[in-house]
Amino acid sequence: MKIIIPVDSLAYELFPNANGDKNKLLDILLKYYTIDGIVPEIDISKEFATITIDIEKQILVESKYTQLINLCEKGQLEEALVSAKKLVEEHPNVSEYYRILGQIFSDLGNQDEAVNSLIDALRWNPKNEYALIMMGNIFAKFMKDINTAMIYYNQVLEISPNDNITLNNIGANLMQLGKTEEAVSYFEKAIEANPEYPNTYFALAMVADIDENYSKAFKYALKSITKNNNKDQMYGKALKLAIDSATHLTSLFKTEKFIDLKIDETLKFTDKEIRIEKDETIPTAAKIEIAENYDRDYHLVKFKPNYPAVAHLVLHELMHLILAEEAREVDSNKLFISNNTFKSKFLFALEKYSNKMHKEGYKEEAITKLLESLFDGINRQVYNTPIDLFIEDRIFNENPEFRPLQFLSLLSLIQEGIEATTNDTIVERMPVGVLSKSKIFNIIHALHFKNLFSVDLVAEHKPTKRELNQASELYNEYLEYREDKEPGEEYELVQHWAEDLKLDAYFELVFESEYRRKTVESILEEINEDPFNLNEPNLSNDRKMKKFLNQHKDKDLNHAVAMHMVSALEYLKNLSKEQVKVLAFEFATLGMSGLDPNKDGYTIPSIEGKSFSGYKALAYYYVSWATSIPEMLGQLQLPFDKEYEIAKKLTGLE
């Protein structure tokens, strides 16, 4: 390869240090074009400087260097030593070759020869940072000479004062020597240079752990996890250190004193006594029995003592009470009601699964027990999951010193959830639909744990793409509510999520104030006045209907009629065909007189005490004929075929 440069103003522009002197230019060109110890041939005439470089020789040297590195990476150090010595002999003016030779000597345990090689590396290039760091490491680790080590370390920082990797490595070596104060100063400088490097936060966590400052160790371990986008070895080490430091803090935590303090704080919201007791028989880690629901004059928190950080379990249940009392203040508290009627629906929905278990030889008693436990378990998840998110958010924000215990407790609960939905034995035995919905709730908890503590356990649930998408969608709805949550709004999420997961048929949410006021006489009176619940607004159906209609927007579609048709289908399905025919002719009589969609107050004899708007009457008119006398439907000339098709889809009739 030849490079020809005119010896004129251009040459001295490119190499200004020559100052117009040909001899100086020759020296500069020799240094500049010497690569890997291969010196070029340079011929300078009056007009041109011709530089001839032996490219083949360069490629050959590069190949030898690559082979040397490969030997080192494979751990073949004896072979690597021979190759490195030969490379140094052939190219005695290349600093990096001496540096590699020094590294090999050090790895083989010959620190004296390593130092000699590194000195040669620095003689050829005093700014060889890797050689400087290695010298510092050897003097610090093997020769216990910190003062000499610092000479080399500080030289690196003069060259690259903001090199966070160098700063971090220096700190790590000092930490291993027990020089924690000096190490911390380097780690702090490393963070200033690059606040996104996870290894430095982990190093600070290790220093704090050595100093038995477990709060700081926990804080920095989580910070390392937060900054680590890859679940690599460092991530695993940081998670283990976070768990270890949280465990230390839990063992030192004054649980009884803390619980007494939180009970006192909770008593500001309620005028009833609060009791706490251990109970190994409860189906969950902890539960609260609110006084009014158990006809007691005190609230009772039960917990299983074998769980880690039981103080968190107790605080969590107290927060349930606080949320309920806050909702009561604005008359928006609701009760989760589920009885045998709802249970029967659940058992009926799993009839195929039940038959399958019968065929496999399971006894009726065992099947019933399993199905009932599934019913209770999925209902607990339906009710508790959204409320738990609000609770954990408040615990996290209001009790920063309590976070290690919260972390440890939630981690245990999430791991329990992972086991419950991924264990092969459980998966084989569980109904697929129930298992999937339970897993979605568990993933939501994992997403919240990640939000709070940056630890990502979502993948460990082994979710399908659909499960992950649905869990994420529901969790995002929670995040919207979290921004400006009002008392009692948590029940909206309970209802919404149950609807989206098709679990809303197994419970009902009722306003507590209305439920408490009801007597036997008032209930009978309600039944007599409105036996088919025509006057009772169904907010759940309204939400589903609006969501469905939005998905099927059409400029020719009458949304009001479609919504009323759903109501009509729900009502008429409880009647015999003859009863529906009677209603059909009564609505036809109304139609003969003309029905104005914009008017209210229409009535028919068979539904006493109930009035209809014009659109609702038209909807009932159409549906009653469509279900009892479909062959004559066309004679009505009501233009609501599209609305009827949508109503049937929404109610599951098509």
C-alpha positions, 0 to 999 in steps of 0.5 A, spaced: 500 500 500 502 506 497 500 513 500 503 519 496 502 526 499 504 532 496 510 536 500 507 543 499 502 547 504 497 541 504 502 536 507 504 541 513 497 543 514 495 535 515 502 535 520 502 542 522 507 540 528 513 539 522 513 547 522 515 546 514 521 542 516 522 536 512 526 532 517 521 533 522 515 531 517 519 525 516 519 523 523 512 525 524 510 520 518 514 515 521 510 515 528 504 516 525 504 510 520 507 505 524 502 500 526 502 494 531 510 495 530 510 495 523 514 501 520 513 504 513 518 505 508 518 513 507 521 517 501 521 524 501 523 528 495 522 535 493 515 534 491 512 528 494 512 524 500 511 516 499 509 512 504 509 504 503 506 500 508 506 492 508 499 491 509 500 483 508 504 484 514 499 488 518 494 483 517 498 477 519 500 481 525 492 482 527 491 475 525 496 473 531 493 478 536 486 475 535 489 468 536 492 470 542 486 473 545 482 467 543 487 462 547 486 467 553 479 467 553 479 459 552 484 459 558 489 456 554 494 460 558 501 456 557 500 456 549 498 464 550 504 465 554 508 462 548 505 466 543 505 473 547 512 472 548 513 471 540 509 477 539 513 482 543 519 479 540 517 481 533 514 487 535 518 490 541 515 497 541 507 495 541 505 497 548 498 493 548 502 486 546 506 487 553 500 489 556 497 482 554 503 478 556 503 482 563 495 479 564 497 472 562 503 472 567 498 475 572 493 470 571 498 464 571 500 467 578 507 470 576 506 477 579 513 479 578 514 478 571 507 481 570 509 487 573 516 487 569 511 486 562 506 492 564 512 496 566 515 495 558 507 496 556 507 503 560 514 505 557 512 505 550 505 508 552 504 511 559 497 512 557 495 505 556 489 505 561 489 497 562 496 497 563 495 502 569 489 499 572 492 492 572 499 495 575 494 498 581 490 491 581 497 487 582 499 492 587 493 492 591 491 485 591 497 481 591 502 485 594 498 489 599 501 495 597 495 500 597 500 507 596 503 504 590 497 502 587 494 508 588 499 512 584 497 508 578 489 508 579 490 516 580 494 516 573 488 513 570 483 518 573 488 524 570 487 521 563 480 519 563 477 523 569 470 521 567 471 513 566 466 510 570 468 503 569 475 505 571 472 508 577 468 502 579 474 497 578 478 501 582 473 501 588 471 494 587 479 492 588 479 497 594 473 494 597 476 487 597 481 489 601 477 492 606 478 499 604 471 501 604 471 508 605 476 509 599 472 504 595 465 508 596 469 515 594 470 511 587 463 508 587 460 515 588 465 518 583 463 513 578 455 514 579 457 521 577 460 519 571 454 515 569 448 514 573 445 508 569 451 503 570 448 498 575 454 494 577 456 501 581 450 501 585 450 493 586 458 495 589 455 500 594 450 495 596 455 490 598 459 495 601 453 497 606 452 490 607 459 489 609 458 495 614 451 491 616 447 497 614 442 493 611 437 499 609 442 502 605 444 495 602 437 494 600 436 501 597 442 500 593 441 493 591 434 495 588 437 501 585 442 496 581 436 492 579 432 498 577 438 500 572 439 493 569 435 492 563 437 485 562 436 479 567 444 477 567 448 475 573 449 482 576 441 482 576 441 475 580 446 477 585 442 484 586 436 480 587 439 476 592 442 481 596 436 485 596 432 479 599 438 478 604 438 485 607 430 485 607 431 479 611 436 482 616 431 488 617 425 483 618 429 480 624 431 486 627 424 489 626 420 491 632 413 488 630 409 488 636 411 496 637 409 497 629 403 493 629 400 497 636 402 504 632 398 502 626 392 500 630 392 506 634 392 510 627 387 505 624 382 507 630 382 514 628 377 511 622 373 507 626 370 507 633 370 499 634 376 495 637 381 492 633 384 485 635 389 481 632 390 474 632 394 468 629 390 463 625 393 457 621 386 455 618 385 461 614 385 460 606 390 466 605 396 469 608 391 474 612 384 476 612 380 481 616 373 480 619 370 487 619 365 487 625 359 489 622 359 483 617 360 478 623 355 481 628 361 483 632 363 489 636 370 489 634 374 488 628 378 482 627 385 481 623 387 474 622 394 472 620 398 466 618 405 466 623 409 462 618 409 467 613 415 472 612 414 479 615 407 478 618 407 486 620 406 487 613 400 482 613 397 485 619 398 492 616 395 490 609 389 488 613 388 494 617 388 498 610 382 494 608 379 497 614 381 504 612 379 504 605 372 501 607 371 506 612 373 512 607 368 509 603 363 509 608 364 517 609 361 518 603 356 513 603 360 509 597 362 502 601 360 496 598 359 489 600 361 483 596 355 478 596 356 471 594 351 465 596 349 458 593 345 461 588 352 464 585 355 458 587 350 454 583 352 458 576 359 456 577 358 449 578 354 449 572 359 452 568 364 447 570 359 441 569 364 438 563 370 439 568 366 435 573 364 430 568 371 429 566 373 428 573 367 423 574 370 419 568 377 419 571 375 416 578 374 421 583 369 421 588 363 426 588 365 429 595 372 430 592 370 433 586 365 438 590 370 440 595 375 442 589 370 446 585 367 449 591 375 451 593 375 454 586 369 458 587 371 461 593 379 462 591 377 465 584 372 470 588 377 472 593 381 474 587 376 478 584 374 482 590 381 483 593 386 484 587 384 491 585 383 493 592 390 490 594 393 494 589 391 501 592 393 498 599 400 496 597 401 503 593 399 507 600 403 502 604 409 504 599 408 511 599 406 512 606 411 508 610 418 508 606 422 505 612 417 499 611 419 497 604 424 492 606 418 488 609 413 490 604 418 487 599 419 481 602 412 479 604 410 481 597 415 477 594 413 471 598 406 472 596 407 472 588 412 466 588 406 462 592 402 465 586 407 462 581 407 456 584 399 455 584 399 456 576 405 453 574 406 447 578 405 441 573 401 437 578 396 443 579 396 445 572 394 438 570 388 438 575 385 445 574 380 447 569 383 451 564 379 457 564 379 458 571 387 457 571 388 462 566 383 467 570 387 466 576 394 467 573 391 473 570 390 476 577 397 473 579 400 477 573 397 483 575 400 483 582 407 481 579 406 488 574 405 492 581 411 489 584 415 491 578 412 498 579 414 498 586 420 495 586 423 494 579 423 486 580 420 483 574 417 476 576 412 476 570 415 471 565 415 466 571 408 466 571 409 463 564 403 467 561 400 466 554 400 472 550 393 473 551 394 472 558 399 477 559 395 482 554 389 482 558 393 483 565 397 489 562 390 492 560 387 491 566 393 494 570 393 500 566 386 501 568 388 501 575 394 506 573 388 511 571 384 510 577 390 511 581 392 518 579 385 521 582 382 515 586 376 517 590 373 513 596 369 507 594 372 507 586 376 501 588 369 497 587 368 500 580 375 496 578 372 490 582 366 490 577 370 492 571 375 486 571 370 481 573 366 483 567 372 483 562 374 476 565 367 474 565 366 472 572 361 477 574 356 472 574 358 469 581 357 475 586 354 482 586 356 488 589 351 492 593 351 498 597 353 497 604 348 503 607 342 500 603 344 493 605 344 494 612 337 498 612 333 492 609 329 488 613 325 482 611 318 486 610 322 491 605 325 486 601 318 483 600 315 489 598 321 490 593 319 483 590 312 485 590 313 492 587 318 490 582 318 482 581 323 482 575 327 488 577 325 492 571 326 498 575 333 496 578 339 500 573 344 494 572 350 498 571 354 492 569 350 491 563 350 498 561 358 498 561 358 492 557 353 494 552 356 501 551 363 497 550 360 493 545 356 498 541 362 502 541 366 496 538 360 496 533 359 503 531 354 504 525 351 511 523 345 507 521 344 504 528 340 506 534 344 505 540 338 507 545 333 501 541 339 496 542 340 497 549 333 497 551 332 490 547 338 487 551 333 489 557 327 486 553 331 480 552 333 479 559 326 480 562 322 476 557 327 470 558 323 469 564 316 468 561 313 463 558 312 463 550 304 464 551 306 470 556 310 473 551 305 473 546 300 477 551 305 482 552 306 482 544 299 484 543 299 489 548 305 493 545 302 492 538 296 495 541 300 501 543 303 501 536 296 502 533 296 509 537 303 511 535 309 511 539 313 517 539 320 515 541 321 522 544 315 521 549 315 517 556 309 514 560 307 508 556 304 503 560 301 496 558 296 492 563 301 486 564 307 490 567 303 494 572 307 500 575 312 500 570 312 506 565 316 506 558 319 511 554 318 511 547 324 508 545 324 502 550 316 501 548 319 500 541 324 495 543 320 491 547 314 491 542 320 488 537 323 483 541 316 480 544 314 479 537 321 477 534 321 471 540 314 469 540 311 470 533 317 471 529 313 469 522 309 476 523 315 480 525 315 483 518 308 486 518 310 490 524 315 494 519 319 496 525 326 498 522 330 495 528 333 488 525 341 491 526 339 493 533 336 486 534 342 482 532 347 486 536 342 485 542 342 478 541 350 477 540 350 481 547 346 477 551 349 471 548 343 468 544 347 468 538 
